[in-house]
């Protein structure tokens, strides 16, 4: 899952949260 380049700080924070959840599910 490659993170896309966020256009705003809000989307960057959202992406980070989604990536964090994704990694948590992998472990």
C-alpha positions in Angstrom: 0.0 0.0 0.0 1.8 3.1 -1.2 0.7 6.3 0.4 -0.4 9.0 -2.1 0.9 12.5 -1.9 -1.5 14.5 0.2 -2.7 17.9 -1.1 -3.5 19.3 2.4 -2.5 18.8 6.0 -5.9 17.3 6.7 -5.6 14.6 4.0 -2.0 14.0 5.2 -3.2 13.3 8.7 -6.0 11.1 7.4 -3.6 9.1 5.2 -1.3 8.7 8.2 -4.2 7.4 10.3 -5.2 4.9 7.6 -1.7 3.7 7.1 -1.3 3.3 10.9 -4.5 1.1 10.9 -3.3 -0.8 7.9 0.0 -1.7 9.6 -1.7 -2.6 12.8 -3.9 -5.1 10.9 -0.8 -6.6 9.3 0.6 -7.4 12.8 
